[in-house]
Amino acid sequence: EVQLVESGGGFVLPGGSLRLSCAASGFAFADYAIGWFRQAPGKEREGVSCISSSDGSTYYADSVKGRFTISRDNARNTVYLQMNSLKPEETAVYYCAVAHPGAVTTAQGLGVMEDYEYDYWGQGTQVTVSS
């Protein structure tokens, strides 16, 4: 059974940092791309960042470039999202998801992450940025 478990969310002041983790099991983790999405109340889900299975190539939404860093540890079956300089408008539930290996290349070409490319999703972790 594929399982994705996010952790690391919480409450942070504007300008603060959080590191999210996505622990995966039930599939050949190293063979798949992993992405992070977020959904704020009343808004559509949006892709934030993704990382490939092979060469570690990455994609970032324009809104987070230079502030967020995605990484993966295949030995631990875990993907991380380091989020710095957080803004109140980034308050959302953050989800990780599994995609086919080509999803990062697709996102780089389109300039957006398509959620239909992601087959399995975690339950999400709440991030609240507020003063």
HUCORUR-V73487 format. One record per residue. N is the residue number from 1. OMEGA is omega in whole degrees, 0 to 359 (999 if undefined). Layout:
N;OMEGA / N;OMEGA
//
This chain:
1;177 / 2;177 / 3;175 / 4;182 / 5;178 / 6;175 / 7;176 / 8;177 / 9;180 / 10;182 / 11;180 / 12;177 / 13;174 / 14;183 / 15;182 / 16;184 / 17;172 / 18;172 / 19;177 / 20;176 / 21;176 / 22;180 / 23;186 / 24;176 / 25;175 / 26;177 / 27;181 / 28;189 / 29;185 / 30;184 / 31;187 / 32;171 / 33;178 / 34;180 / 35;173 / 36;175 / 37;174 / 38;178 / 39;177 / 40;179 / 41;177 / 42;181 / 43;177 / 44;175 / 45;180 / 46;177 / 47;182 / 48;184 / 49;174 / 50;183 / 51;185 / 52;181 / 53;192 / 54;188 / 55;178 / 56;178 / 57;188 / 58;172 / 59;175 / 60;170 / 61;182 / 62;185 / 63;183 / 64;181 / 65;179 / 66;180 / 67;181 / 68;176 / 69;177 / 70;177 / 71;179 / 72;176 / 73;184 / 74;178 / 75;181 / 76;182 / 77;186 / 78;172 / 79;182 / 80;171 / 81;176 / 82;183 / 83;180 / 84;178 / 85;184 / 86;183 / 87;180 / 88;182 / 89;176 / 90;172 / 91;185 / 92;166 / 93;182 / 94;182 / 95;167 / 96;184 / 97;183 / 98;179 / 99;174 / 100;186 / 101;183 / 102;186 / 103;181 / 104;177 / 105;178 / 106;180 / 107;179 / 108;181 / 109;183 / 110;186 / 111;179 / 112;174 / 113;180 / 114;186 / 115;179 / 116;178 / 117;185 / 118;190 / 119;183 / 120;186 / 121;172 / 122;183 / 123;177 / 124;175 / 125;185 / 126;172 / 127;179 / 128;180 / 129;186 / 130;175 / 131;999
//
